[in-house]
Amino acid sequence: MKENEAWPPERLTPLLAGRLELLPWLKQWHNDLDPTHGVCLGDYFAGFVTEEAYTLGLTLDQVRPWTPPARAARGRRCRSAS
């Protein structure tokens, strides 16, 4: 998205935060050496997230606490008794 769509850092940060959140599980369950690519995928994605955050001018400590913006409350209108 950064290269093909030219997304700005504020739009890319949620993607990095999501990957960063998944890293512990990826490293726990899928960090065996991939024979096709010659790299452990958990380690690869850890490096990817760190490098991408750096290119956006962010640290992992700045990416980690990202949360989605609060949505406006949407509810049903109260029906008045007639």
C-alpha positions as CSV (number, residue, x, y, z in Angstrom):
1,M,0.0,0.0,0.0
2,K,2.9,2.3,0.7
3,E,4.5,1.8,-2.7
4,N,1.4,1.1,-4.9
5,E,-1.1,3.4,-3.4
6,A,1.1,6.0,-1.7
7,W,-0.6,5.7,1.6
8,P,0.6,8.2,4.2
9,P,2.0,7.1,7.6
10,E,-1.2,7.6,9.5
11,R,-3.0,5.2,7.2
12,L,-0.1,2.6,7.3
13,T,0.3,2.7,11.1
14,P,-2.8,0.5,11.8
15,L,-1.5,-2.2,9.4
16,L,1.8,-2.2,11.2
17,A,0.1,-2.3,14.6
18,G,-1.9,-5.3,13.6
19,R,1.1,-7.2,12.4
20,L,3.0,-6.2,15.5
21,E,0.2,-7.6,17.6
22,L,0.3,-10.9,15.8
23,L,4.1,-11.4,16.1
24,P,4.1,-13.3,19.4
25,W,1.8,-15.9,18.0
26,L,3.6,-16.0,14.6
27,K,6.9,-16.6,16.4
28,Q,5.4,-19.2,18.7
29,W,3.6,-21.3,16.1
30,H,5.3,-20.6,12.7
31,N,8.9,-19.7,13.3
32,D,10.4,-22.8,11.8
33,L,12.9,-22.3,9.0
34,D,11.0,-22.0,5.7
35,P,13.0,-24.1,3.3
36,T,11.7,-22.3,0.2
37,H,12.7,-18.8,1.5
38,G,15.5,-19.8,3.9
39,V,14.1,-17.7,6.7
40,C,12.0,-18.1,9.8
41,L,8.7,-16.3,9.0
42,G,8.3,-14.9,12.6
43,D,11.7,-13.4,12.5
44,Y,11.1,-12.1,8.9
45,F,7.9,-10.3,9.9
46,A,9.5,-8.9,13.1
47,G,12.2,-7.3,10.9
48,F,9.6,-6.2,8.4
49,V,7.6,-4.3,11.0
50,T,10.6,-2.7,12.6
51,E,12.0,-1.6,9.2
52,E,8.6,-0.3,7.9
53,A,8.0,1.6,11.2
54,Y,11.5,3.2,10.9
55,T,10.8,4.3,7.3
56,L,7.7,6.0,8.5
57,G,9.6,7.8,11.2
58,L,8.1,5.7,14.0
59,T,9.4,3.5,16.7
60,L,7.7,0.2,17.7
61,D,6.7,1.9,21.0
62,Q,4.8,4.5,18.9
63,V,3.1,1.8,16.8
64,R,2.2,-0.6,19.6
65,P,-0.5,1.5,21.4
66,W,-2.4,2.4,18.2
67,T,-6.1,1.8,18.6
68,P,-9.0,2.4,16.2
69,P,-10.7,5.8,16.5
70,A,-13.9,5.7,18.5
71,R,-17.0,5.3,16.4
72,A,-19.9,7.6,16.8
73,A,-22.7,6.0,18.8
74,R,-25.4,4.8,16.5
75,G,-28.6,3.6,18.1
76,R,-32.2,3.4,17.5
77,R,-34.3,6.4,18.1
78,C,-36.6,6.1,21.0
79,R,-40.2,5.7,19.9
80,S,-42.5,7.9,21.9
81,A,-45.7,6.4,23.2
82,S,-48.7,7.6,21.4
